[in-house]
Amino acid sequence: MFSVFRGFRLTYLSVFRGFRWTYLLMLIGAIGAWYSANACQRSKEHYSVGLVTWIGYSPIYIARDKHFFEDEGLAVDVKILDSPGAREAAYQAGQLDFFPNTPDAFAIFFSERSPKGKMVAALDESEGADGVIAKSTIATFRDLKGKKVGFQSGITSHFLLLYLLARNNLSGKDITQVDLSAGDAGQAFIAGKLDAAVTWEPWLSEARKTPNAKVLATSADTPGIIVDVLLTSDRALAENDRPLKAFMRAWYGGISFIKKHPEEAHAIIAKALNVTKPEVRKMLTTTNFFSADQSYDYLQHKLPGVLHSANDLFFENHVIRVKANLESMIDASALRTQP
């Protein structure tokens, strides 16, 4: 009987030990799965990019919807901030890590603020998407003297106008300035209330179709002036610029996708911009996306001069009271080293 009891006890202990080891292995597996899931979640670092509704930012919409950011280990919150000053306020408050904007906008933004972050890439360029429309009787920019010109003060349209005026030995004092949004300026011009307007599509095309109207100049006539430059927060420049490099790999992936899969890309962009696919195709013809080499070359050789021009023109025309220290913010080397 003792041998039977002992056999039963040994059998019981063997089963119990087997069950205990099985339970232990299951517990270890569960802990491992939980840790991996949380590690994966931690590896997708959260960053934010602030945009206005603009065709030049299309690669970001592609990178978001095709999960290119996630593939790079980033969770990127794409914030559409169209109201004037909204992106600047968000960046200043530390709510944005990636802030694309034009050099002239940064001249205004940092005119009375300390430099914060670095300009690390040139993303895209307007090649005819912005321009000046005028009555057909106005043959050259010199003919704008004394005329009523509509544009939105303190944005790229203003800088483009001042740049073109200066190139023709004129200044903002030589015209009658009417402060209107680009859309309102285009409408007012078509309605015959202005002699000229600084605007963008679809008003450039409307002017071409309107009797007694013309497109006096576009951004295609001023290469390198209207370019989106990426301002990046110190947080995104940490760890040898690793988050920045991941963001830019996703950006270039978006550009590649637009080229290789135009139909699907146009549908994604159309939805993001709330326009039709034919409109997307047309807008893309007026936009040039920079390669990595073109970006580096622009930051090295062109951007300092554009920033200097923006500073001077805005200061001379009383848009800013203090010239910004912008050249110290250029970092062309951040994306030249390997990720």
C-alpha positions, 0 to 999 in steps of 0.5 A, spaced: 500 500 500 505 504 501 508 503 494 501 504 491 501 511 495 508 513 493 507 511 486 501 516 486 504 521 490 510 521 485 505 521 479 501 527 482 508 531 483 510 529 476 503 532 474 504 538 478 511 540 476 509 539 469 503 544 470 507 548 474 513 549 469 507 550 463 504 555 467 511 558 468 512 558 461 506 561 459 507 567 464 514 568 461 511 568 454 505 573 456 510 578 460 515 577 453 509 579 449 507 585 453 514 587 453 514 587 446 508 590 445 510 596 449 517 596 447 514 597 440 509 602 442 515 606 445 519 605 439 514 609 435 516 616 438 510 621 437 512 628 433 508 633 430 508 637 423 504 643 422 502 645 415 497 649 411 493 647 405 498 647 400 500 642 394 508 642 396 506 638 402 503 632 398 509 628 400 507 628 407 500 626 406 502 620 402 507 618 408 502 619 413 496 615 409 501 609 406 504 609 413 511 611 411 512 614 418 510 608 422 515 604 418 521 609 420 518 608 427 515 615 428 508 616 429 507 623 426 501 627 428 499 632 421 496 638 424 493 643 419 494 650 421 491 654 416 490 661 420 495 666 420 500 665 425 497 659 428 503 654 426 508 660 429 504 660 435 504 652 436 512 651 434 513 657 439 509 653 444 513 647 443 507 643 440 511 642 433 517 638 431 517 639 424 515 646 421 516 647 414 515 654 411 518 659 406 524 663 408 520 670 408 515 667 413 521 665 418 524 672 417 518 675 420 517 670 425 524 670 428 524 678 427 523 679 435 524 672 437 531 668 439 533 663 434 530 656 436 531 650 432 535 649 425 533 649 418 535 643 415 532 641 408 529 645 402 523 641 401 519 644 395 519 650 390 513 654 387 514 654 380 509 658 377 503 657 383 504 664 385 504 670 381 502 677 380 495 679 375 494 685 372 490 689 367 492 688 360 494 696 360 500 694 365 505 692 361 511 692 366 512 692 373 514 699 373 507 701 370 505 699 377 507 705 380 501 709 383 496 703 382 492 699 387 495 692 388 491 687 393 495 682 397 496 679 404 501 683 408 506 679 411 506 672 407 509 670 401 505 674 397 507 680 400 515 678 399 514 676 392 511 683 391 516 687 394 522 682 391 519 684 384 518 691 385 525 692 388 528 688 382 524 694 378 527 699 382 520 700 386 518 699 393 512 698 397 511 706 397 510 706 390 504 703 390 497 703 393 497 697 398 490 694 399 491 688 404 487 682 402 487 675 403 490 671 396 483 669 395 480 675 396 485 679 392 484 675 386 476 676 386 477 683 387 481 684 381 477 679 377 471 684 379 475 690 377 476 693 383 484 693 383 489 694 378 493 688 380 493 683 385 498 678 388 495 671 388 495 664 386 491 658 383 486 658 381 486 666 380 492 666 375 488 661 371 482 666 371 486 672 369 488 668 363 481 667 361 479 674 363 479 679 357 483 685 359 487 682 364 494 678 364 499 674 368 504 680 369 509 675 373 509 668 377 514 665 381 517 661 375 520 668 374 524 668 381 527 661 382 529 660 389 525 665 392 519 661 394 521 655 397 519 651 403 524 650 408 524 645 414 525 648 421 526 642 426 526 643 433 531 641 438 528 635 440 527 632 433 535 633 432 537 629 438 541 622 438 545 624 432 539 627 428 536 620 428 528 623 428 529 628 423 533 623 418 527 618 419 522 623 418 526 625 411 526 618 409 519 618 409 518 624 406 522 622 400 518 616 400 512 620 399 515 623 393 517 617 390 510 614 391 507 620 387 512 619 381 511 611 381 503 611 383 500 617 380 493 615 380 493 613 387 497 618 390 493 624 386 487 620 390 490 621 397 492 628 395 486 630 393 482 628 399 487 631 403 487 638 400 479 637 398 480 638 391 479 634 385 484 629 382 485 633 375 486 639 380 492 636 383 495 634 377 495 641 375 498 644 381 503 639 381 506 641 375 507 648 378 511 645 384 518 642 384 520 637 389 527 638 391 532 632 391 537 631 397 542 634 393 538 639 391 536 641 398 543 641 400 545 645 395 540 650 396 541 651 404 549 652 402 548 657 396 541 660 396 538 660 402 543 665 406 541 670 400 534 669 400 534 670 408 538 676 407 533 679 402 527 678 406 530 681 412 532 687 408 525 688 404 521 687 410 525 692 414 525 697 409 518 696 408 516 697 416 513 689 416 518 688 421 522 692 426 528 688 428 532 684 423 532 676 424 538 672 426 537 667 421 543 665 418 545 662 424 539 657 424 541 654 417 544 647 418 546 644 411 550 638 414 544 635 419 542 630 413 549 629 409 551 624 415 548 617 414 542 615 418 
